[in-house]
């Protein structure tokens, strides 16, 4: 069954405030009927507040728009993210004064206010959900779209999957990539120089000696772009660059987001993603580099799968800005989606919506509605100079 996704393009038809992304966000909030849905409810606005000197997170102007809509509808909003991100959020412009509501950590200031849910997957048995987040009556998942080295990209699913969990679970989700074996030391029959040759073959320094056993290799999946140079050096059968390891993180994202959404009933969650300043890696890296894709726009819907799918399809229409990719990265033309070109073919972003749909979290089929379709057509003209 098809879901509705509302869209406001970053493209402006004319130089007017009504044509900008904050104004288009207003239109999306209206189409989602946020004011009508949040009356007297405690509303968690889940964001990624970034870290350190990153400035590509969602600008407070956008956050204030969402907060205003909730307040006008009679709701009681708060912005929420991990404890560390909340602690340093004023450095990036997020304060009660600028956004209009409090900022609370998803799992409390000590990261221990959690609800434990049992759901075995790979190395994970129990998931620690942020208690502050899931105790809200209504959820607005407000995500910033960007690349991500673990899974290709981060947006709506990752905003809940990682940011909605306490630290131990976030670490365990990353460790899912190491659950399926990829190095087989019994196949290495020569001396220790063989391991070093394998390590040296990786231009991205993704392979290192295991810190607990110098006779084993450890693969850092984030910098690995699956170029497979290592396989040309490794003895046959000793090393695998396998889809299972890369997709484990992606499937864990879908499971984790689903566990959060179980705490919000039908109609009690809305999803908004802002695709601007699309940088190569996650906002948690604590810095901002040049955008590697053009600004695309803002998306909104009641179906996390459909809204994520619509965003990915729009990104797929764009070309990677190769000149802005950091020198240490190696784009792979022809690898597929732009996020795969950036981070490698096995970090397929569409796997996430496929896993989400299989878990019953929504539909990949959608109708995309341009919220500016009914706006007055742009008239030719210019901005007159103002003389002092």
N, C-alpha and C positions, 0 to 999 in steps of 0.2 A: 504494500500500500504506500502510495506516494505521500511525502510530507511537504509542508510549505516552508520555504526558507526565504526570508526577506533580505534584500541586498541593496546597499548604497555604494556606488562606485567612487573610487578616489578621483576619477575624472570629473572635471568641472566643465560645464557648458558655458558658463560665464563667470566673470569675476564678481561674485556676490557671496555673502555669508551663508545664504540659504543653500548654496551649492557645495559647501564644505562638509567634511566628514562628521563633525559634531552635530550639524543640523540634520544630516542623514541618520545619525544615531537617534536623534529625537523622533524622527519618523518611524524608525524601527521599534522604538519603545512604545509608540502609539499603536502600531500594528500588532505588537505582542500583547497589548492591553495590560501592561505592567501595573498601571495605577489601579485598574479595576480588580486586579488579582491579589494585591498585597495588603489590603485593609486590615489593620490591627495585628499584622503578623510580624514576627521577627525575621528579618531578611538577611541572609548571609550573601554578601557579594564576594565571591571567591575570585581572587586575582593572583597574578604573580608580581610581587612588588620588587623583584630584582635584588641586586646587591652592589655594594661598593660604589663605583663611579659609573655604573651603567645608566644610560639616559634614554634607552630605546623601549622602555616599558611603557605601558599605557599612560598617556599624559593626564594629569589631574583634571583637565578640562572635561575629558570624556567621563571620568569617574564621577565628577560632580553632576553630570547630566543624569546618570543612572541613579545616583543617590537622591537627586531632586525628584525624579519620577516616583521613587518609592515613598518619600516623605509626603508628596502631594497626594498619594493614594492612601495615606494613613498608616503606612508601614513603619517599622523601626529598623533601619538598615545598619549594618556594620560591615566593614571590609575585613577580609581575613586571608591570611597566608601563614607560612611557617613562622615559628618564633623568631628565628634569626632575621628573616626578611622584614618582619614587623618592627623589630628593634631598631633597625637602621633605616627604615622607610622615610623618616623626615629628611635624610640626606638627599633623597631623590624627589622631594616635593610632596610627599604624602603625609599630611597632618589632618587632624580633625577640622582645623580652620580652612584648609584648602579644599578638602573633598566633602566636608559637611556631615561627617559621621565618625564614630569611633573606629579604631583599628585593633582587632583582637587576633591573637595567634590561634590557628585552627585546633591545636592541641594544648592550649594554655601556655603561659610564659615559660614553664619548665619542660614542655613537650611531653607531659605525663598525663594530661587529661584526655584519656583515650577510651574507645570501646573496642574490645578485641573480638574479631570475627574469625571463625575457623573456615578456611577454604583452601585445601591443599593444592599447590601448584609448584612444580619443580622443587626448589629449595625452601619454599614458603609454606608454612602450615597455618600460622595465625597472622592476621592483618590488623594493625593498630590504627583505627580510624580516629581522626581528630574529633574530640568530643564537642568542642565549641562549634565546629562546622555543622555536624549532623544534628545538633540540638535545635538548630534554627527551624522555623516553620516553612520557609520558602528559600529557594536557592536561585541566585543569578550567577551563572558561571560565565565570567567576563575574562576572556583570554586574549593574549597577544600572540600573534602568529610569528614564528621564526624557525630557523633551522635548528636541528638538535643532533649532536654526534652519536647518541646512543640508538636513535630510532629514525633519523632523517628529519623530523620536524617536531615542534611542540605547539599545541593549541588547546582546544577544549578538553580532549581526553587527558592530556598530560597535566593540565591545570588542576584537575581533580585527582588524578591517579597518583601523582607524586606530592603535590601540595596539600592534598587532603589527608595524608597519612603522617604519622609520627616518624621521626628520624630512623629508627630501626627498620621499619618497613620500607622506607625509601631506599635504604642501603640494600635490603634484601631483593628489591625489585631489580636493581642494577646487577646483583649477583646471579640472577636467573640466567644471564648470558653464559655463565661458567658451569652451569649444571650439566649440560651434555658435554662429554669429553671431546677435546679437539687436538690434544697432543698425546702421542703414544710412544713413550721413551724406549719401549722394547724394540721398536723399529729402527732405532738409531744405534747401529752396531760399531760405529767408528768412535774416535776419541772426542774430547770436549770441544775441539775446534769446529766440529760440525754444528753444534748449537750456536756458536758465535757467528758462523757463516750465515745461518738462518736469520739470526738477529740483525746482522749487518745488511742483509738483503732488503730490509724494510726501510724505505725512505721516510716513513712517518713515525718511526720509533715505537711502533705498536707492539713489538715483540721484545720481551725482556726475560731474564732468568727468574724463575719463581723464587720469591724471597724466602720460602720455607724449604725449598729443595733446589739447589743449583743445577741439578741434573734434569730439571724440567723447564719447559717454556710456559710463560704466562702471556696471554694475548690481551692487550688493552683494546676493547672493542670500539671505544669512542674515536680514536684517530685512524682505525683501520678502514680503508675505503675499498677493500677487497680487490686490490690490484693483482694479487696472487703472485707477486714476485717471489715471495717466500716459498711457494710450492715448487718453484723451479730449482731451488737449492736444497730443500728438505728431502731426506731419503723417502722413497715411495711408502705411503701409508703412515708416515710419522706425524703428519700435520694435516688438519682439515680446516678449510674456510667454508663453513657449512651454514646454510640458511637457518637451521634449527637454532643455533646460538643467537643469531641476530633477531629472529622473530620472537624468541622467548620474552625479551623485554617488551616488545610491542603487545604481545598477548597479555602479559602481566598488567600493562597499562589499561587494557580494556576491562580486565577483571576488577582491578582496583577502582576504576571509575564507576563500574557497575555496583560495587559494594557501597560506595558513597550514595549513589542515586537510589538505592533501595530504601533509604531513610526519608525520601521525599515522594509523596504520593502523586497520583496522576494530576497533571496541571500545576504542580507545585515547584516546577523548575523551568527556567528559561536559559537559553544559551546564546551568548553574543561573542563574536570573535572579531578582533580588529587586525586587519592585514595591512599594516604600514610599518615602515622601518624594519623590514624583514632581514634580520642579521643572520650570520652563518650558524651561531650557536645559541644555546639557551640563555635567558636573561640572568640565570643564577651564576653565570661566569663572572659577573660583576664588572663588565666593561662593554662598550659598544663600538663596533666597527662599522665600516660602510655597508649600506644596504646591498644585498646580493640579488634582490628582485625588486621590481618597481612596486610602488604603493598600489594596492589592489582595491581595498575598500573595507566595508564593515558588513558583517553577516549576522542574522538573528533568526532564531527558531525555537520551537519547543521540543525538537528531536535532536539529540546530540549527534547521532550518526549522520542524519541528513545535513545538518548544518556544517559538520566537519567535511563531509563529502563535497558539498557545494564549494567550500573554500578551496579544497584540494583541486577540484576541477578548474576553478578560476586560475589558480597558481599554474596549473598545467598548460594554460594558454600563453604563459610568459616564458621568456628566455632568461637564463641565469646571466647576471651581469658579471661576466668572468673577470673583468678588470678590477672588480672590487673584492674578489675572493682573496683571502690572505695567502701570501706566497707559500706558506708551509702546507697548504692544502692542494689537492690535485683533482680538479673536476674531471669527470669522465663523460665526455660527449657520447650520446647514444645510450646512456645507462637507463633511460626511462624518464620518469617524472623529474622536474628540476631539483627536487630535494634528493633524488637518487644520483643525479649528475653531481651534486655537491658532496654527498656523503657515502655514495656507493650503491650498487644495484640491489644488494640484499637488505638495505634499509628502505623497504618499499612502503611508502606512506599509506597506500590503499589497504595494506594488511590490517591496519588499525580499524578502519570502518568495517571491514569484513568480519573481524573478530567481534566488534561491537554489535553488528547485526545478528551474528550467530548467538550471542548472549541475550538477544531479545531487547537490546537497548534502543532500537530504532530501525529505520529503513534507509538504505542507500539510495532509494528512489526519491526524487524530490522535484518540486516545482519552484523555480527561482523567480521571485517577484521583485522587480526593481521599484523601490519606494519612491523614485522620482518620476515614474512613468506618467503620473497625473499632474506633474508640475508644469508650469508655463514654460514653453520652449524658449531657448536662449535667443535673445535679440542681439544683432550686431551692435557693437559699441566699444567704448573704452572708458577707463577711469580718468576723469578730469583732474588735472593738477590743481592742488589747493595752494593759493598764494597767501603768504602771511603778510 
